[in-house]
Amino acid sequence: MRGKLITTLDTALDFALHLPPSDAAGGLDQDEEWCEVTIDDERRRIRLHDYAEIFGVPGLYERLFQESLECDSPRVVGDLLAEQLGENGIDPARLTALDFGAGNGMVGEVLDDLGVGAIVGVDLLEEAKDAAFRDRPGLYEDYHALDLTALSEDDRSDLAEHDFDLMSCVAALGFGDIPAVAFAEALNFVSDGGWTAFNVRDRFFEESDPTGFGGFLRRLFREGALEKRAQVRYTHRVSVDGEPLRYLAVVANKQGEIPMDWAAAA
Ligand SMILES: C[S@@+](CC[C@H](N)C(=O)[O-])C[C@H]1O[C@@H](n2cnc3c(N)ncnc32)[C@H](O)[C@@H]1O
């Protein structure tokens, strides 16, 4: 295992970050968490799931999630993937990855460190794409800001031009972020036998999940559309209240086309 990943951006951090005091932080659900940021003497509140706002402030994503809330998921998922590729004699340099929910490129950077041959980013937000080019220029061979639940024919042919054999998706599943239909679409751009590496909050795998995403994931494994190769339970990050958020990192192989009606039913 490598050491904890600390990304150093070549960016002067021009803000002060304030996490909520414990009386305000206690009891906030993961989807309700917030922080405050002071820029040029102006202090404003930002929800932790408001990625467009967060990516708008250079260095804030890393300062907030990686440093203050100790998010280690890109490294954990990357290590699990590296282990599996190694055990199966796969040369990362031969892989083309679709990094789904790519944000400003922390996972792309891990894949690049593993030696993955080509990496293409996909994210819903134009702000994420801009931040990836700003923070990690040259990392992604290509980056598409688009909605995989509403692909145009042009989007489809752009993505299909890449022969993806790996799809990563880190810190973007559950909480209504990436829906089942988008996850299935992304997987279907990956060739059969290709790899996926993702993480998800443990409760989405283990309990009934009102968004339906967990049921969809469990079905992918139960019915053999994905074959699980490795899974590890770990702390994704701490909450603003300091509580560990337990996630599962999963590496799997795609066995065949993912039926879109399973996703639509989720
Ligand atoms: C917490 S960030 C994770 C970024 C990166 N994977 C990482 O680990 O640092 C979540 C990302 O998922 C993206 N996202 C949320 N919903 C999405 C959707 N429906 N389709 C594509 N991306 C989405 C957000 O825009 C954001 O960039």
The ligand as an SDF file (V2000), in Angstrom:
LIG
                    3D

 27 29  0  0  0  0  0  0  0  0999 V2000
  -17.3210   14.1450   -4.7050 C   0  0  0  0  0  0  0  0  0  0  0  0
  -17.0490   14.4960   -6.3980 S   0  0  0  0  0  0  0  0  0  0  0  0
  -15.9220   13.1880   -6.7940 C   0  0  0  0  0  0  0  0  0  0  0  0
  -14.9120   13.6160   -7.8100 C   0  0  0  0  0  0  0  0  0  0  0  0
  -13.8040   12.5850   -8.0390 C   0  0  0  0  0  0  0  0  0  0  0  0
  -14.3140   11.3250   -8.5220 N   0  0  0  0  0  0  0  0  0  0  0  0
  -13.0250   12.3720   -6.7650 C   0  0  0  0  0  0  0  0  0  0  0  0
  -13.0780   11.2600   -6.1900 O   0  0  0  0  0  0  0  0  0  0  0  0
  -12.3740   13.3150   -6.3250 O   0  0  0  0  0  0  0  0  0  0  0  0
  -18.5330   13.9380   -7.1720 C   0  0  0  0  0  0  0  0  0  0  0  0
  -18.5600   14.2420   -8.6550 C   0  0  0  0  0  0  0  0  0  0  0  0
  -19.6550   13.5420   -9.2600 O   0  0  0  0  0  0  0  0  0  0  0  0
  -20.2440   14.3930  -10.2020 C   0  0  0  0  0  0  0  0  0  0  0  0
  -21.6300   13.9790  -10.4680 N   0  0  0  0  0  0  0  0  0  0  0  0
  -22.6940   14.0820   -9.6730 C   0  0  0  0  0  0  0  0  0  0  0  0
  -23.8070   13.6240  -10.2970 N   0  0  0  0  0  0  0  0  0  0  0  0
  -23.4160   13.2390  -11.5320 C   0  0  0  0  0  0  0  0  0  0  0  0
  -24.0880   12.6830  -12.6630 C   0  0  0  0  0  0  0  0  0  0  0  0
  -25.3990   12.4350  -12.6230 N   0  0  0  0  0  0  0  0  0  0  0  0
  -23.3590   12.4260  -13.7740 N   0  0  0  0  0  0  0  0  0  0  0  0
  -22.0260   12.6670  -13.7950 C   0  0  0  0  0  0  0  0  0  0  0  0
  -21.3370   13.1910  -12.7640 N   0  0  0  0  0  0  0  0  0  0  0  0
  -22.0120   13.4720  -11.6470 C   0  0  0  0  0  0  0  0  0  0  0  0
  -20.1780   15.7540   -9.5440 C   0  0  0  0  0  0  0  0  0  0  0  0
  -20.3630   16.8070  -10.4870 O   0  0  0  0  0  0  0  0  0  0  0  0
  -18.7890   15.7240   -8.9430 C   0  0  0  0  0  0  0  0  0  0  0  0
  -17.8240   16.2070   -9.8320 O   0  0  0  0  0  0  0  0  0  0  0  0
  1  2  1  0
  2  3  1  0
  2 10  1  0
  3  4  1  0
  4  5  1  0
  5  6  1  0
  5  7  1  0
  7  8  2  0
  7  9  1  0
 10 11  1  0
 11 12  1  0
 11 26  1  0
 12 13  1  0
 13 14  1  0
 13 24  1  0
 14 15  1  0
 14 23  1  0
 15 16  2  0
 16 17  1  0
 17 18  1  0
 17 23  2  0
 18 19  1  0
 18 20  2  0
 20 21  1  0
 21 22  2  0
 22 23  1  0
 24 25  1  0
 24 26  1  0
 26 27  1  0
M  CHG  2   2   1   9  -1
M  END
$$$$
